[in-house]
Amino acid sequence: MNLTRIIRWNWLGLLCLWLTVGLAVGEDKSVGVSEYQVKAAFVFNFVKFTDWPASTFTNAKAPIVIGVVGENPFGHTLDDLVKGELVCGHPLVVKRFQTGEAFSACHVLFVSRPAKESLPALLAALRNKPVLTVSELDRFCEQGGMINLVLAGSGTVQPEINAAAARLAGVQISSKLLNLPTVRLVQTEP
């Protein structure tokens, strides 16, 4: 893939992410977009704007694994969204995990609401491991998580990002994502 095509693809992904931020979600299904369709689009786009150390892949074509721990709120939406997609030559796959399983084989881990009770242990087990942690739990970033998808009062999904936690884990989130006006950066002590 040539550089111009890569740049165009990245900007298209960034545009889609920015447009997704503005989508209102709610109980009104006539709109056609559910809260978890929007959140699945965010997770997919976060992959495009994140770099992992080369050592996290067994080879150049190894998949990027998106894990979901606890109850899967996405249904088949996330699976359908990533099916057949490649990011930097890596295919995307979605795997389900139960609390207590080894999550370090993931590149992205979405922590669902039912996994809330095990969050401290989960984050402690992943500390300094190159796994992008994403959730929708209150104060997720303040507890050491990397990206929290907050349902704002206006009915929009707004990401909060703890860039320091990502850096400590060796995960690099693109400045293109960090500088979006709709992204709230959360500062925590290491």
N, C-alpha and C positions, 0 to 999 in steps of 0.2 A: 504494500500500500504506500503510495507516495505521500510526501509531507503535506501537500496541499489538500489531499483527500482526508488525511488524518485531522488536520486543523478544521476543515469544514465539518467533519463528523463530530469533533469535540464541541464545536460551536452549536451544532444542531442539538446535541444532547443537552448542552447548557440552556439553550432556548427552551427546549421541552421541559426541563426542570423548572425554569423560571415561570413558564406558563402554568405548570402544575401547581406551583405555590399559590397562584391566584385563583385556582378552582375552589369554589365553595363546596363543602360536603355537608351532608346532613341526612335526616331521615326521609326527605322527599326523594323517592326513587325515580320520579318522573324526570329529574335532571339527567339521569343516566350514568352518573358517576358516584360510586359509593366511597366512603371514607377509606376503605381498604384497597380500592383500586388506585386511589391517589397515593396512599402510602406505599403500595407495591411499585408504582412508578418512581417514587422517590428512591426506594431501595435500589432499583435497577439503575437509576441515574447516578447514585452515589458510587456504584462500582466503576462507572466511566470516569469519575473524577477522583479516584483513589489509586495510589501506587503502593504496592507491597514489595518487600525485599525479594530479590530473585530467588533467594534460598527457600521461600515459602512454596515454590513450585518444583515438582520433581523433574519437569522438563518444559520446553517452550510451548507445548500444546496441552499441558495439564489444565484441568478445569479450574475456574474460580468457583468455589463452593459457597453458596448462600445458605446458611443454616437458619432454621426457625426452631426455637426451643419453647416448650410448653405447647399450649393449644395453638393451632394454626389459624389465625384470623383471616388469612388471605384466601382460603379455599384454594381453587386452582388458578386464581388470578396471577400470582407471582410466577408460577410454573409456566403458564401460557405466555406471559410477557417476556421471559428470558429464553424460551424455547428457540433454538437455532441461532441465538445471538452469540457473537464473539466480541470480546474486549481485549485488544492488544494480542490477538491470536488465540486467546483462551476462551473455550466454550464456557457457558454459564450453566450450573446445575443447582437445583434446590434440594436440600435434604432436611428431614425432620428429625429433631432430637428430643429426648426426654431429659428432664432435670437430672443432673448427676452424670450424664454421659460426657465423654471427652469431646470438647468443642474445638480443640486446637487444630483440628483438620479443616476447619472452616476459614474462609477469608473474610466473610461477613456473617455476623450472628445477630438475628433479630430476636429480641427477648420479649415475648408476649406477656400480657397482663397476668395470666395465671402463674407465671414463673416468678412473680414478685417476691415471694417469701424466700426464694433461694438466690436472690440477686446479689447480696453481699458475697456469698461464697463463689458464685459464678464469676463476678468481676475480679475477685481475688485470684481465682484459678487462671484467669486470662491476663492478669497484670503483666505487662512487658512482653506479651505475645502478640504477633502481628495479625490480630483479628479485629476488624472494624465492628464495634458493637453499636447496635441500633435498637431503639425501643420506643415505647410510647408511655412509659411509666413516669409518674411525677418525680421530679428532681433526679432523673436518670443521669444527666451530665454532672450534676453536683456530687453524685456518688462515685464518679469515675468512669461512667459510660461515655461514649464518643459522640453519638448523634441521637437526639431525641426528637421525635415527630409529635409536636404539640398541636392539638386541635384548639385553635384560637377562638375567642368569643365570636368573631365574625363568621365562623364556620369554615375557615381555611386551615390548611395544615401548614405549620411553620416549623422549619427545622431549627433546633438549637445544636450548636456544635462545640464540643470541648476539644479544641485542636491540641492542647497540651497533652491530654490523655492519648490522643492518636500518635503524636510525636514520640512519647515515651514508649509506645508499643512498636515503633518502627513503621507505622503506617503514615503515608503522606497524603493529606487531603489537599487537592488543588486550590490554589489561591483564587481561581475563577469561581469556585463554589463558596469559599470563605468570604469573598467580597461581595456576594449578592446582597442587595439591600434588605431582602426579606429574611436573611439568615441572622439569627441571634447567636453571638459568640459568648460562651460561658467560660469564665476563668475559674480554675480551681487550683488549689495548692497541690504540688506533686507529692 
